[in-house]
Amino acid sequence: MIDIPGELAAAQEKFNGAAGRAFVTGLPRLAAGFLDRWELRLDGPSLHGVTALVLPVRRADDTPAVLKMQLVDEESAGEPVALRAWDGDGAVRLLRHDEATGTLLLERLDATRALSRLPDPYEAVLVIARLLARLTARPAPAGLRRLGDLARAMLERTPAALDRVPDPGTRRLLADCAAAVRDVLAEPGDRLLHWDLHHDNVLAADRAPWLAIDPKPLAGDPGFELLPALRNRYDPDDLLRRFDALTDVLGLDRARARAWTLGRVLQNCLWEIEAGRPPQDTQLEIARRLRSSGG
């Protein structure tokens, strides 16, 4: 029996509507098919993220692995491309991939030991920084989403979004974020970015202390990677120390990294505004502090 967590069904309903319901309905048959085709057997209860069902399994040779099934969209389509490029260096290793369904067979990491459980938040930032230094060392393979395209689209959407923001201070702040993006848009970068390296997307493993999972890859400037590490377990008094650590370990130009981080804030705020919600206070505070630190 394949257990489909109710939280996964609710998330698919919320984010994908009819397509999400169809995906959830088809999961038992999809999973059974891959268990048979790839000679896998279940090895524990179902796990899930926001959009994926993850089944602990064992291969025919008794090697532990996980079977990951998800709706393929523009964010997740590049996951197998990035994982192949990294080939286990700083990230979970891809074992098999079915292009038709987007199903992945991945090495099994320790889902009970996420980076979010590390007691020292600053040490967690350093873990993220060291992983990003490895992950972004490679040029992005062809065919991935490109940061330059995303940034241009953000700038096109910004005027209409600002018209929906009642607070003049917030409008000015987001306009400054857009201006920062315009300043660096001519050189959007070509590195392989994870894009979503927050604390719960870093797990412990036997072969390495920490490895990244669940990339939503982009080709672009590593400065666009920093915001999750600044937001996780947010501490306003530690923000600039975290920013300094990230830029130092990655060897980034601080001004460019600040601009791309403001761009990441803009991206998140645009999503909130366009969904009819106000931008999150933490995001806005991060933008204010980074803007002020730039002189």
Buried (B, 14 or more C-beta within 10 A) or exposed (E): EBBBBEEBBEBBEEEBEEEBEEBBEEBBEBBEBBBEEBEBEBBEEBBBBEBBBBBBBBBEEEEBBBBBBBBBEEBBBBBBBBBEBBEBBBBBBBBBBBEEBBBBBBBBBEBEBBBBEBEEBBEBBBBBBBBBBEBBBBEBBEEBBBBBEBBBEBBEBBEEBBEEBEEEEBBEBBBBBBBBBBEBBEEBBBBBBBBBBBBBBBBBBEEBEBBBBBBBBBBBBBBBBBBBBBBBBBEEEBBBEBBEBBBEBBEBEBBBBBBBBBBBBBBBBBEBBEEEEBBBEBBBBBBBBBBEEEE
